[in-house]
């Protein structure tokens, strides 16, 4: 039972692609590969940014990023908007 457990996402992707219409299978396969990468990595980057800022604030004996959202969790979004302006 545990032999294919490390391939669960690959198996799920193949199952979803096989249950899509034949003409759309390449597009579905690409979307199922690219979209999770475009979602997961920016979220991980935002989380590490918040943790870094909180760690540095703790070292410097001051408050960390706590101005935007609960516990400063929306700070990366505020930083992104600030960089766009």
mmCIF file as gemmi writes it, N, C-alpha and C atoms, coordinates in Angstrom:
data_model
loop_
_atom_site.group_PDB
_atom_site.id
_atom_site.type_symbol
_atom_site.label_atom_id
_atom_site.label_alt_id
_atom_site.label_comp_id
_atom_site.label_asym_id
_atom_site.label_entity_id
_atom_site.label_seq_id
_atom_site.pdbx_PDB_ins_code
_atom_site.Cartn_x
_atom_site.Cartn_y
_atom_site.Cartn_z
_atom_site.occupancy
_atom_site.B_iso_or_equiv
_atom_site.pdbx_formal_charge
_atom_site.auth_seq_id
_atom_site.auth_asym_id
_atom_site.pdbx_PDB_model_num
ATOM 1 N N . UNK Axp A 1 ? 0.817 -1.194 0 1 0 ? 1 A 1
ATOM 2 C CA . UNK Axp A 1 ? 0 0 0 1 0 ? 1 A 1
ATOM 3 C C . UNK Axp A 1 ? 0.863 1.261 0 1 0 ? 1 A 1
ATOM 4 N N . UNK Axp A 2 ? 1.988 1.266 0.675 1 0 ? 2 A 1
ATOM 5 C CA . UNK Axp A 2 ? 2.832 2.45 0.776 1 0 ? 2 A 1
ATOM 6 C C . UNK Axp A 2 ? 3.777 2.585 -0.419 1 0 ? 2 A 1
ATOM 7 N N . UNK Axp A 3 ? 3.75 1.648 -1.355 1 0 ? 3 A 1
ATOM 8 C CA . UNK Axp A 3 ? 4.681 1.699 -2.484 1 0 ? 3 A 1
ATOM 9 C C . UNK Axp A 3 ? 4.425 2.909 -3.377 1 0 ? 3 A 1
ATOM 10 N N . UNK Axp A 4 ? 3.18 3.238 -3.655 1 0 ? 4 A 1
ATOM 11 C CA . UNK Axp A 4 ? 2.873 4.343 -4.542 1 0 ? 4 A 1
ATOM 12 C C . UNK Axp A 4 ? 2.506 5.621 -3.821 1 0 ? 4 A 1
ATOM 13 N N . UNK Axp A 5 ? 2.696 5.651 -2.499 1 0 ? 5 A 1
ATOM 14 C CA . UNK Axp A 5 ? 2.278 6.814 -1.726 1 0 ? 5 A 1
ATOM 15 C C . UNK Axp A 5 ? 3.079 8.056 -2.085 1 0 ? 5 A 1
ATOM 16 N N . UNK Axp A 6 ? 4.338 7.892 -2.469 1 0 ? 6 A 1
ATOM 17 C CA . UNK Axp A 6 ? 5.153 9.048 -2.827 1 0 ? 6 A 1
ATOM 18 C C . UNK Axp A 6 ? 4.769 9.599 -4.199 1 0 ? 6 A 1
ATOM 19 N N . UNK Axp A 7 ? 3.988 8.865 -4.952 1 0 ? 7 A 1
ATOM 20 C CA . UNK Axp A 7 ? 3.565 9.292 -6.286 1 0 ? 7 A 1
ATOM 21 C C . UNK Axp A 7 ? 2.102 9.723 -6.319 1 0 ? 7 A 1
ATOM 22 N N . UNK Axp A 8 ? 1.531 10.082 -5.175 1 0 ? 8 A 1
ATOM 23 C CA . UNK Axp A 8 ? 0.11 10.379 -5.09 1 0 ? 8 A 1
ATOM 24 C C . UNK Axp A 8 ? -0.287 11.553 -5.982 1 0 ? 8 A 1
ATOM 25 N N . UNK Axp A 9 ? 0.552 12.579 -6.067 1 0 ? 9 A 1
ATOM 26 C CA . UNK Axp A 9 ? 0.202 13.741 -6.898 1 0 ? 9 A 1
ATOM 27 C C . UNK Axp A 9 ? 0.309 13.412 -8.384 1 0 ? 9 A 1
ATOM 28 N N . UNK Axp A 10 ? 1.262 12.569 -8.746 1 0 ? 10 A 1
ATOM 29 C CA . UNK Axp A 10 ? 1.395 12.146 -10.142 1 0 ? 10 A 1
ATOM 30 C C . UNK Axp A 10 ? 0.194 11.304 -10.544 1 0 ? 10 A 1
ATOM 31 N N . UNK Axp A 11 ? -0.202 10.387 -9.684 1 0 ? 11 A 1
ATOM 32 C CA . UNK Axp A 11 ? -1.358 9.538 -9.965 1 0 ? 11 A 1
ATOM 33 C C . UNK Axp A 11 ? -2.62 10.378 -10.071 1 0 ? 11 A 1
ATOM 34 N N . UNK Axp A 12 ? -2.782 11.344 -9.159 1 0 ? 12 A 1
ATOM 35 C CA . UNK Axp A 12 ? -3.947 12.232 -9.197 1 0 ? 12 A 1
ATOM 36 C C . UNK Axp A 12 ? -3.966 13.068 -10.479 1 0 ? 12 A 1
ATOM 37 N N . UNK Axp A 13 ? -2.819 13.554 -10.911 1 0 ? 13 A 1
ATOM 38 C CA . UNK Axp A 13 ? -2.748 14.333 -12.146 1 0 ? 13 A 1
ATOM 39 C C . UNK Axp A 13 ? -3.13 13.481 -13.345 1 0 ? 13 A 1
ATOM 40 N N . UNK Axp A 14 ? -2.592 12.264 -13.425 1 0 ? 14 A 1
ATOM 41 C CA . UNK Axp A 14 ? -2.927 11.382 -14.545 1 0 ? 14 A 1
ATOM 42 C C . UNK Axp A 14 ? -4.416 11.043 -14.552 1 0 ? 14 A 1
ATOM 43 N N . UNK Axp A 15 ? -4.996 10.832 -13.378 1 0 ? 15 A 1
ATOM 44 C CA . UNK Axp A 15 ? -6.415 10.528 -13.298 1 0 ? 15 A 1
ATOM 45 C C . UNK Axp A 15 ? -7.246 11.713 -13.788 1 0 ? 15 A 1
ATOM 46 N N . UNK Axp A 16 ? -6.875 12.933 -13.377 1 0 ? 16 A 1
ATOM 47 C CA . UNK Axp A 16 ? -7.615 14.114 -13.807 1 0 ? 16 A 1
ATOM 48 C C . UNK Axp A 16 ? -7.468 14.355 -15.306 1 0 ? 16 A 1
ATOM 49 N N . UNK Axp A 17 ? -6.271 14.128 -15.838 1 0 ? 17 A 1
ATOM 50 C CA . UNK Axp A 17 ? -6.056 14.331 -17.27 1 0 ? 17 A 1
ATOM 51 C C . UNK Axp A 17 ? -6.853 13.308 -18.071 1 0 ? 17 A 1
ATOM 52 N N . UNK Axp A 18 ? -6.884 12.069 -17.619 1 0 ? 18 A 1
ATOM 53 C CA . UNK Axp A 18 ? -7.614 11.029 -18.343 1 0 ? 18 A 1
ATOM 54 C C . UNK Axp A 18 ? -9.119 11.264 -18.327 1 0 ? 18 A 1
ATOM 55 N N . UNK Axp A 19 ? -9.63 11.973 -17.325 1 0 ? 19 A 1
ATOM 56 C CA . UNK Axp A 19 ? -11.06 12.238 -17.247 1 0 ? 19 A 1
ATOM 57 C C . UNK Axp A 19 ? -11.446 13.578 -17.873 1 0 ? 19 A 1
ATOM 58 N N . UNK Axp A 20 ? -10.545 14.21 -18.564 1 0 ? 20 A 1
ATOM 59 C CA . UNK Axp A 20 ? -10.859 15.439 -19.289 1 0 ? 20 A 1
ATOM 60 C C . UNK Axp A 20 ? -11.047 15.091 -20.767 1 0 ? 20 A 1
ATOM 61 N N . UNK Axp A 21 ? -11.708 15.959 -21.522 1 0 ? 21 A 1
ATOM 62 C CA . UNK Axp A 21 ? -11.897 15.678 -22.959 1 0 ? 21 A 1
ATOM 63 C C . UNK Axp A 21 ? -10.557 15.523 -23.683 1 0 ? 21 A 1
ATOM 64 N N . UNK Axp A 22 ? -10.529 14.688 -24.692 1 0 ? 22 A 1
ATOM 65 C CA . UNK Axp A 22 ? -9.295 14.348 -25.394 1 0 ? 22 A 1
ATOM 66 C C . UNK Axp A 22 ? -8.553 15.546 -25.964 1 0 ? 22 A 1
ATOM 67 N N . UNK Axp A 23 ? -9.283 16.504 -26.514 1 0 ? 23 A 1
ATOM 68 C CA . UNK Axp A 23 ? -8.631 17.663 -27.125 1 0 ? 23 A 1
ATOM 69 C C . UNK Axp A 23 ? -8.029 18.588 -26.07 1 0 ? 23 A 1
ATOM 70 N N . UNK Axp A 24 ? -8.55 18.546 -24.856 1 0 ? 24 A 1
ATOM 71 C CA . UNK Axp A 24 ? -8.075 19.442 -23.8 1 0 ? 24 A 1
ATOM 72 C C . UNK Axp A 24 ? -7.028 18.794 -22.899 1 0 ? 24 A 1
ATOM 73 N N . UNK Axp A 25 ? -6.709 17.543 -23.105 1 0 ? 25 A 1
ATOM 74 C CA . UNK Axp A 25 ? -5.785 16.843 -22.21 1 0 ? 25 A 1
ATOM 75 C C . UNK Axp A 25 ? -4.406 17.498 -22.117 1 0 ? 25 A 1
ATOM 76 N N . UNK Axp A 26 ? -3.794 17.946 -23.232 1 0 ? 26 A 1
ATOM 77 C CA . UNK Axp A 26 ? -2.497 18.625 -23.071 1 0 ? 26 A 1
ATOM 78 C C . UNK Axp A 26 ? -2.595 19.917 -22.261 1 0 ? 26 A 1
ATOM 79 N N . UNK Axp A 27 ? -3.654 20.699 -22.491 1 0 ? 27 A 1
ATOM 80 C CA . UNK Axp A 27 ? -3.819 21.95 -21.749 1 0 ? 27 A 1
ATOM 81 C C . UNK Axp A 27 ? -4.079 21.683 -20.269 1 0 ? 27 A 1
ATOM 82 N N . UNK Axp A 28 ? -4.88 20.676 -19.968 1 0 ? 28 A 1
ATOM 83 C CA . UNK Axp A 28 ? -5.159 20.324 -18.568 1 0 ? 28 A 1
ATOM 84 C C . UNK Axp A 28 ? -3.884 19.859 -17.89 1 0 ? 28 A 1
ATOM 85 N N . UNK Axp A 29 ? -3.072 19.087 -18.605 1 0 ? 29 A 1
ATOM 86 C CA . UNK Axp A 29 ? -1.818 18.603 -18.039 1 0 ? 29 A 1
ATOM 87 C C . UNK Axp A 29 ? -0.874 19.76 -17.72 1 0 ? 29 A 1
ATOM 88 N N . UNK Axp A 30 ? -0.781 20.717 -18.633 1 0 ? 30 A 1
ATOM 89 C CA . UNK Axp A 30 ? 0.083 21.879 -18.402 1 0 ? 30 A 1
ATOM 90 C C . UNK Axp A 30 ? -0.438 22.702 -17.229 1 0 ? 30 A 1
ATOM 91 N N . UNK Axp A 31 ? -1.747 22.926 -17.174 1 0 ? 31 A 1
ATOM 92 C CA . UNK Axp A 31 ? -2.319 23.713 -16.074 1 0 ? 31 A 1
ATOM 93 C C . UNK Axp A 31 ? -2.115 23.021 -14.726 1 0 ? 31 A 1
ATOM 94 N N . UNK Axp A 32 ? -2.251 21.704 -14.694 1 0 ? 32 A 1
ATOM 95 C CA . UNK Axp A 32 ? -2.062 20.974 -13.443 1 0 ? 32 A 1
ATOM 96 C C . UNK Axp A 32 ? -0.6 20.935 -13.022 1 0 ? 32 A 1
ATOM 97 N N . UNK Axp A 33 ? 0.306 21.242 -13.925 1 0 ? 33 A 1
ATOM 98 C CA . UNK Axp A 33 ? 1.726 21.293 -13.594 1 0 ? 33 A 1
ATOM 99 C C . UNK Axp A 33 ? 2.147 22.707 -13.194 1 0 ? 33 A 1
ATOM 100 N N . UNK Axp A 34 ? 1.684 23.7 -13.916 1 0 ? 34 A 1
ATOM 101 C CA . UNK Axp A 34 ? 2.161 25.072 -13.738 1 0 ? 34 A 1
ATOM 102 C C . UNK Axp A 34 ? 1.44 25.813 -12.613 1 0 ? 34 A 1
ATOM 103 N N . UNK Axp A 35 ? 0.133 25.666 -12.518 1 0 ? 35 A 1
ATOM 104 C CA . UNK Axp A 35 ? -0.645 26.443 -11.553 1 0 ? 35 A 1
ATOM 105 C C . UNK Axp A 35 ? -0.216 26.177 -10.102 1 0 ? 35 A 1
ATOM 106 N N . UNK Axp A 36 ? -0.024 24.923 -9.686 1 0 ? 36 A 1
ATOM 107 C CA . UNK Axp A 36 ? 0.442 24.736 -8.301 1 0 ? 36 A 1
ATOM 108 C C . UNK Axp A 36 ? 1.794 25.396 -8.025 1 0 ? 36 A 1
ATOM 109 N N . UNK Axp A 37 ? 2.683 25.4 -9.007 1 0 ? 37 A 1
ATOM 110 C CA . UNK Axp A 37 ? 3.98 26.052 -8.827 1 0 ? 37 A 1
ATOM 111 C C . UNK Axp A 37 ? 3.801 27.555 -8.668 1 0 ? 37 A 1
ATOM 112 N N . UNK Axp A 38 ? 2.907 28.138 -9.474 1 0 ? 38 A 1
ATOM 113 C CA . UNK Axp A 38 ? 2.668 29.578 -9.407 1 0 ? 38 A 1
ATOM 114 C C . UNK Axp A 38 ? 1.924 29.989 -8.145 1 0 ? 38 A 1
ATOM 115 N N . UNK Axp A 39 ? 1.313 29.047 -7.459 1 0 ? 39 A 1
ATOM 116 C CA . UNK Axp A 39 ? 0.619 29.358 -6.211 1 0 ? 39 A 1
ATOM 117 C C . UNK Axp A 39 ? 1.5 29.074 -4.999 1 0 ? 39 A 1
ATOM 118 N N . UNK Axp A 40 ? 2.166 27.931 -4.995 1 0 ? 40 A 1
ATOM 119 C CA . UNK Axp A 40 ? 2.91 27.488 -3.807 1 0 ? 40 A 1
ATOM 120 C C . UNK Axp A 40 ? 4.154 28.329 -3.561 1 0 ? 40 A 1
ATOM 121 N N . UNK Axp A 41 ? 4.96 28.584 -4.577 1 0 ? 41 A 1
ATOM 122 C CA . UNK Axp A 41 ? 6.219 29.279 -4.348 1 0 ? 41 A 1
ATOM 123 C C . UNK Axp A 41 ? 6.046 30.727 -3.891 1 0 ? 41 A 1
ATOM 124 N N . UNK Axp A 42 ? 5.14 31.511 -4.458 1 0 ? 42 A 1
ATOM 125 C CA . UNK Axp A 42 ? 4.947 32.859 -3.889 1 0 ? 42 A 1
ATOM 126 C C . UNK Axp A 42 ? 4.429 32.823 -2.448 1 0 ? 42 A 1
ATOM 127 N N . UNK Axp A 43 ? 3.584 31.855 -2.124 1 0 ? 43 A 1
ATOM 128 C CA . UNK Axp A 43 ? 3.097 31.744 -0.742 1 0 ? 43 A 1
ATOM 129 C C . UNK Axp A 43 ? 4.237 31.382 0.205 1 0 ? 43 A 1
ATOM 130 N N . UNK Axp A 44 ? 5.108 30.471 -0.211 1 0 ? 44 A 1
ATOM 131 C CA . UNK Axp A 44 ? 6.253 30.118 0.625 1 0 ? 44 A 1
ATOM 132 C C . UNK Axp A 44 ? 7.207 31.303 0.779 1 0 ? 44 A 1
ATOM 133 N N . UNK Axp A 45 ? 7.392 32.069 -0.293 1 0 ? 45 A 1
ATOM 134 C CA . UNK Axp A 45 ? 8.238 33.253 -0.232 1 0 ? 45 A 1
ATOM 135 C C . UNK Axp A 45 ? 7.662 34.278 0.742 1 0 ? 45 A 1
ATOM 136 N N . UNK Axp A 46 ? 6.342 34.478 0.687 1 0 ? 46 A 1
ATOM 137 C CA . UNK Axp A 46 ? 5.7 35.426 1.597 1 0 ? 46 A 1
ATOM 138 C C . UNK Axp A 46 ? 5.833 34.958 3.043 1 0 ? 46 A 1
ATOM 139 N N . UNK Axp A 47 ? 5.661 33.674 3.275 1 0 ? 47 A 1
ATOM 140 C CA . UNK Axp A 47 ? 5.776 33.147 4.636 1 0 ? 47 A 1
ATOM 141 C C . UNK Axp A 47 ? 7.197 33.298 5.176 1 0 ? 47 A 1
ATOM 142 N N . UNK Axp A 48 ? 8.198 32.999 4.355 1 0 ? 48 A 1
ATOM 143 C CA . UNK Axp A 48 ? 9.578 33.145 4.824 1 0 ? 48 A 1
ATOM 144 C C . UNK Axp A 48 ? 9.927 34.611 5.054 1 0 ? 48 A 1
ATOM 145 N N . UNK Axp A 49 ? 9.341 35.512 4.271 1 0 ? 49 A 1
ATOM 146 C CA . UNK Axp A 49 ? 9.575 36.939 4.489 1 0 ? 49 A 1
ATOM 147 C C . UNK Axp A 49 ? 9.024 37.381 5.838 1 0 ? 49 A 1
ATOM 148 N N . UNK Axp A 50 ? 7.815 36.945 6.154 1 0 ? 50 A 1
ATOM 149 C CA . UNK Axp A 50 ? 7.221 37.31 7.444 1 0 ? 50 A 1
ATOM 150 C C . UNK Axp A 50 ? 8.039 36.718 8.583 1 0 ? 50 A 1
ATOM 151 N N . UNK Axp A 51 ? 8.435 35.458 8.46 1 0 ? 51 A 1
ATOM 152 C CA . UNK Axp A 51 ? 9.226 34.827 9.521 1 0 ? 51 A 1
ATOM 153 C C . UNK Axp A 51 ? 10.582 35.513 9.694 1 0 ? 51 A 1
ATOM 154 N N . UNK Axp A 52 ? 11.197 35.914 8.577 1 0 ? 52 A 1
ATOM 155 C CA . UNK Axp A 52 ? 12.475 36.622 8.661 1 0 ? 52 A 1
ATOM 156 C C . UNK Axp A 52 ? 12.31 37.951 9.377 1 0 ? 52 A 1
ATOM 157 N N . UNK Axp A 53 ? 11.275 38.693 9.026 1 0 ? 53 A 1
ATOM 158 C CA . UNK Axp A 53 ? 11.066 39.997 9.656 1 0 ? 53 A 1
ATOM 159 C C . UNK Axp A 53 ? 10.746 39.857 11.142 1 0 ? 53 A 1
ATOM 160 N N . UNK Axp A 54 ? 9.961 38.856 11.486 1 0 ? 54 A 1
ATOM 161 C CA . UNK Axp A 54 ? 9.643 38.645 12.901 1 0 ? 54 A 1
ATOM 162 C C . UNK Axp A 54 ? 10.889 38.214 13.67 1 0 ? 54 A 1
ATOM 163 N N . UNK Axp A 55 ? 11.727 37.39 13.051 1 0 ? 55 A 1
ATOM 164 C CA . UNK Axp A 55 ? 12.965 36.97 13.698 1 0 ? 55 A 1
ATOM 165 C C . UNK Axp A 55 ? 13.915 38.129 13.906 1 0 ? 55 A 1
ATOM 166 N N . UNK Axp A 56 ? 14.068 38.963 12.889 1 0 ? 56 A 1
ATOM 167 C CA . UNK Axp A 56 ? 14.946 40.127 13.02 1 0 ? 56 A 1
ATOM 168 C C . UNK Axp A 56 ? 14.405 41.112 14.051 1 0 ? 56 A 1
ATOM 169 N N . UNK Axp A 57 ? 13.083 41.27 14.094 1 0 ? 57 A 1
ATOM 170 C CA . UNK Axp A 57 ? 12.498 42.164 15.098 1 0 ? 57 A 1
ATOM 171 C C . UNK Axp A 57 ? 12.73 41.62 16.494 1 0 ? 57 A 1
ATOM 172 N N . UNK Axp A 58 ? 12.664 40.319 16.635 1 0 ? 58 A 1
ATOM 173 C CA . UNK Axp A 58 ? 12.904 39.705 17.944 1 0 ? 58 A 1
ATOM 174 C C . UNK Axp A 58 ? 14.36 39.907 18.384 1 0 ? 58 A 1
ATOM 175 N N . UNK Axp A 59 ? 15.29 39.766 17.438 1 0 ? 59 A 1
ATOM 176 C CA . UNK Axp A 59 ? 16.704 39.973 17.747 1 0 ? 59 A 1
ATOM 177 C C . UNK Axp A 59 ? 16.958 41.426 18.144 1 0 ? 59 A 1
ATOM 178 N N . UNK Axp A 60 ? 16.285 42.364 17.448 1 0 ? 60 A 1
ATOM 179 C CA . UNK Axp A 60 ? 16.494 43.784 17.711 1 0 ? 60 A 1
ATOM 180 C C . UNK Axp A 60 ? 15.601 44.314 18.827 1 0 ? 60 A 1
ATOM 181 N N . UNK Axp A 61 ? 14.853 43.43 19.478 1 0 ? 61 A 1
ATOM 182 C CA . UNK Axp A 61 ? 14.001 43.778 20.604 1 0 ? 61 A 1
ATOM 183 C C . UNK Axp A 61 ? 12.989 44.866 20.233 1 0 ? 61 A 1
ATOM 184 N N . UNK Axp A 62 ? 12.259 44.627 19.146 1 0 ? 62 A 1
ATOM 185 C CA . UNK Axp A 62 ? 11.207 45.543 18.715 1 0 ? 62 A 1
ATOM 186 C C . UNK Axp A 62 ? 10.056 44.712 18.149 1 0 ? 62 A 1
ATOM 187 N N . UNK Axp A 63 ? 8.965 45.395 17.85 1 0 ? 63 A 1
ATOM 188 C CA . UNK Axp A 63 ? 7.819 44.703 17.271 1 0 ? 63 A 1
ATOM 189 C C . UNK Axp A 63 ? 8.123 44.32 15.835 1 0 ? 63 A 1
ATOM 190 N N . UNK Axp A 64 ? 7.612 43.181 15.428 1 0 ? 64 A 1
ATOM 191 C CA . UNK Axp A 64 ? 7.784 42.738 14.044 1 0 ? 64 A 1
ATOM 192 C C . UNK Axp A 64 ? 6.696 43.32 13.173 1 0 ? 64 A 1
ATOM 193 N N . UNK Axp A 65 ? 6.54 42.789 11.973 1 0 ? 65 A 1
ATOM 194 C CA . UNK Axp A 65 ? 5.503 43.306 11.072 1 0 ? 65 A 1
ATOM 195 C C . UNK Axp A 65 ? 4.116 42.905 11.594 1 0 ? 65 A 1
ATOM 196 N N . UNK Axp A 66 ? 3.479 43.795 12.292 1 0 ? 66 A 1
ATOM 197 C CA . UNK Axp A 66 ? 2.173 43.485 12.857 1 0 ? 66 A 1
ATOM 198 C C . UNK Axp A 66 ? 1.139 44.549 12.517 1 0 ? 66 A 1
ATOM 199 N N . UNK Axp A 67 ? 1.39 45.356 11.527 1 0 ? 67 A 1
ATOM 200 C CA . UNK Axp A 67 ? 0.488 46.454 11.199 1 0 ? 67 A 1
ATOM 201 C C . UNK Axp A 67 ? -0.631 46.029 10.255 1 0 ? 67 A 1
ATOM 202 N N . UNK Axp A 68 ? -0.378 45.048 9.396 1 0 ? 68 A 1
ATOM 203 C CA . UNK Axp A 68 ? -1.329 44.693 8.357 1 0 ? 68 A 1
ATOM 204 C C . UNK Axp A 68 ? -1.87 43.29 8.621 1 0 ? 68 A 1
ATOM 205 N N . UNK Axp A 69 ? -3.146 43.201 8.875 1 0 ? 69 A 1
ATOM 206 C CA . UNK Axp A 69 ? -3.774 41.903 9.08 1 0 ? 69 A 1
ATOM 207 C C . UNK Axp A 69 ? -3.475 41.318 10.448 1 0 ? 69 A 1
ATOM 208 N N . UNK Axp A 70 ? -4.06 40.164 10.714 1 0 ? 70 A 1
ATOM 209 C CA . UNK Axp A 70 ? -3.822 39.524 12.008 1 0 ? 70 A 1
ATOM 210 C C . UNK Axp A 70 ? -2.396 38.99 12.101 1 0 ? 70 A 1
ATOM 211 N N . UNK Axp A 71 ? -1.688 39.421 13.112 1 0 ? 71 A 1
ATOM 212 C CA . UNK Axp A 71 ? -0.305 38.999 13.372 1 0 ? 71 A 1
ATOM 213 C C . UNK Axp A 71 ? 0.635 39.332 12.218 1 0 ? 71 A 1
ATOM 214 N N . UNK Axp A 72 ? 0.284 40.287 11.378 1 0 ? 72 A 1
ATOM 215 C CA . UNK Axp A 72 ? 1.153 40.703 10.286 1 0 ? 72 A 1
ATOM 216 C C . UNK Axp A 72 ? 1.197 39.749 9.118 1 0 ? 72 A 1
ATOM 217 N N . UNK Axp A 73 ? 0.209 38.86 8.996 1 0 ? 73 A 1
ATOM 218 C CA . UNK Axp A 73 ? 0.244 37.867 7.927 1 0 ? 73 A 1
ATOM 219 C C . UNK Axp A 73 ? -0.056 38.447 6.55 1 0 ? 73 A 1
ATOM 220 N N . UNK Axp A 74 ? -0.62 39.638 6.495 1 0 ? 74 A 1
ATOM 221 C CA . UNK Axp A 74 ? -0.883 40.273 5.199 1 0 ? 74 A 1
ATOM 222 C C . UNK Axp A 74 ? 0.216 41.258 4.808 1 0 ? 74 A 1
ATOM 223 N N . UNK Axp A 75 ? 1.297 41.286 5.568 1 0 ? 75 A 1
ATOM 224 C CA . UNK Axp A 75 ? 2.405 42.196 5.282 1 0 ? 75 A 1
ATOM 225 C C . UNK Axp A 75 ? 3.018 41.957 3.904 1 0 ? 75 A 1
ATOM 226 N N . UNK Axp A 76 ? 3.213 40.705 3.452 1 0 ? 76 A 1
ATOM 227 C CA . UNK Axp A 76 ? 3.76 40.516 2.097 1 0 ? 76 A 1
ATOM 228 C C . UNK Axp A 76 ? 2.863 41.096 1.009 1 0 ? 76 A 1
ATOM 229 N N . UNK Axp A 77 ? 1.548 41.035 1.206 1 0 ? 77 A 1
ATOM 230 C CA . UNK Axp A 77 ? 0.633 41.642 0.237 1 0 ? 77 A 1
ATOM 231 C C . UNK Axp A 77 ? 0.792 43.16 0.228 1 0 ? 77 A 1
ATOM 232 N N . UNK Axp A 78 ? 0.939 43.744 1.4 1 0 ? 78 A 1
ATOM 233 C CA . UNK Axp A 78 ? 1.16 45.196 1.489 1 0 ? 78 A 1
ATOM 234 C C . UNK Axp A 78 ? 2.496 45.573 0.847 1 0 ? 78 A 1
ATOM 235 N N . UNK Axp A 79 ? 3.511 44.751 1.034 1 0 ? 79 A 1
ATOM 236 C CA . UNK Axp A 79 ? 4.814 45.016 0.409 1 0 ? 79 A 1
ATOM 237 C C . UNK Axp A 79 ? 4.719 44.932 -1.105 1 0 ? 79 A 1
ATOM 238 N N . UNK Axp A 80 ? 3.944 43.965 -1.61 1 0 ? 80 A 1
ATOM 239 C CA . UNK Axp A 80 ? 3.779 43.831 -3.054 1 0 ? 80 A 1
ATOM 240 C C . UNK Axp A 80 ? 3.074 45.044 -3.638 1 0 ? 80 A 1
ATOM 241 N N . UNK Axp A 81 ? 2.014 45.501 -2.962 1 0 ? 81 A 1
ATOM 242 C CA . UNK Axp A 81 ? 1.31 46.695 -3.432 1 0 ? 81 A 1
ATOM 243 C C . UNK Axp A 81 ? 2.199 47.921 -3.367 1 0 ? 81 A 1
ATOM 244 N N . UNK Axp A 82 ? 3.011 48.013 -2.33 1 0 ? 82 A 1
ATOM 245 C CA . UNK Axp A 82 ? 3.919 49.159 -2.2 1 0 ? 82 A 1
ATOM 246 C C . UNK Axp A 82 ? 4.966 49.148 -3.305 1 0 ? 82 A 1
ATOM 247 N N . UNK Axp A 83 ? 5.44 47.979 -3.673 1 0 ? 83 A 1
ATOM 248 C CA . UNK Axp A 83 ? 6.448 47.92 -4.731 1 0 ? 83 A 1
ATOM 249 C C . UNK Axp A 83 ? 5.857 48.242 -6.095 1 0 ? 83 A 1
ATOM 250 N N . UNK Axp A 84 ? 4.553 48.041 -6.26 1 0 ? 84 A 1
ATOM 251 C CA . UNK Axp A 84 ? 3.916 48.366 -7.535 1 0 ? 84 A 1
ATOM 252 C C . UNK Axp A 84 ? 3.637 49.851 -7.672 1 0 ? 84 A 1
ATOM 253 N N . UNK Axp A 85 ? 3.591 50.579 -6.567 1 0 ? 85 A 1
ATOM 254 C CA . UNK Axp A 85 ? 3.278 52.009 -6.654 1 0 ? 85 A 1
ATOM 255 C C . UNK Axp A 85 ? 4.536 52.846 -6.724 1 0 ? 85 A 1
